[in-house]
Amino acid sequence: MSIWNVKGGNTLGGSLAVQGAKNAVLPIMAASILTGCETELLNVPQLSDVQATIRILRSVGCTVTVDGDVVGIDSTGVCRSEVPDELMHQLRSSIIFLGALLARCGEARLSMPGGCALGRRPVDQHLKVLRALGAEIEETDGHILCRSRGLRGTRIELDMPSVGATENAMLAACAAEGTTVLTNAAREPEIADLQEYLRRLGANVSGAGTGTVTVAGFDPQPRVGHRIMPDRIVASTLLCAAAAAGGDLELRGLAPRTFSSVTAVLSEMGCQLRTTRRSVRILSDGRLRAPGPIATGPYPGFPTDAQPLLMAACLRARGTTLFVENMFENRYGQVSEFVRLGADVRTVGKLAVVNGVERLTGAEVSATDLRAGAALVTAALAAEGESRIHDAGHIDRGYFDLDGSLRYLGAEVFRS
Ligand code: UD1
């Protein structure tokens, strides 16, 4: 597994464009098989999760080309409704192929998806929406077989605003007769990006970004182009890193309103934030104060994906910060590693209490998952001396060249 060496103590300075969003591109790539058509996606980040999704697309019969951040998908040849287990296990968002294949082929056979180990991650809401649309579903030893002899639009209320279940419902509803109205839908900006793509593909879909999404018919188009929205979690990562290490950093080509819950906390901690419609600049002297309690929640609440990153910025902040993790039961994988760096953090169930310390010291640590890995890099940038981050391969699932970006900004981060 790859190891990252991080020498702390440098401030971060400069200006950077932010990559396309992982959580937008993965469902959009799955959606590209809804009909036989040619899709050109721009601003696609080069991530190992994108590579895995390309392998899934090829395995079901698509032709896929990659040229830098442009990905071409020709889905006219889709001929299989089954995704190999080995590919399913590589990422959680592979579950979106359930709705996509059901819509395209009338059936889908998948195994339970993999992804970050954040505790129990059930798929009951995904199955609920597909059943409501008329699919018959069998679950046997870790596999899901989903079939339909014609999907029918209907009203569906989610028990919780699941991002993935909202996306699966939108994709399957594209193939349904009549109108589907999904309530208690997730409101994440990436769902609005999926809606943009689906509209270009010919779907009559509206409401994404609100709690009610309506799909009312589909007029397939042969060619579609779409630019992937910027990644608000990558932006949050770089801002937390600049907050923790100190510096003057500008991020361009992004939508600050999509992560205002994060920038609001960084302002509260004493950073100066200057925001325009498409950019954000942060100035930090690295001397932060603890913010009020941080409780994660569905959008527009504080994103669970940014929780480990913000926690990294709180480790040396004056005072005590309370975190409440409401989305995943096992999302404090970074805490034991932060403690190795000299942090004072304790967890009880969904709570974590951070008492700010004067200094952090470089150490040998391990990344348990994608965001925990990025959070360790963030903390190590603010630590004295050198850290070695083991299992850092997780980071490449969601960040394109994070080490290169940080070096460009003045940090010392090297792979070994
Ligand atoms: C997506 C994001 C992930 C983010 C998460 C929450 C993608 C590719 N991934 O994941 O980065 O951390 O949203 O913002 O977009 N749940 C159920 N039953 C279900 C589905 C979900 O109980 O059928 C629960 C989950 O266990 C979790 C909560 O609902 O507690 C939210 O999960 P969900 O919104 O579905 O997350 P993902 O779509 O997997």
Residues whose N, C-alpha, C, O or C-beta is under 5 A from the ligand:
A	BS01	UD1	N23 S93 R120 R121 P122 V123 D124 Q125 H126 P161 S162 V163 G164 A165 T304 D305 M327 F328
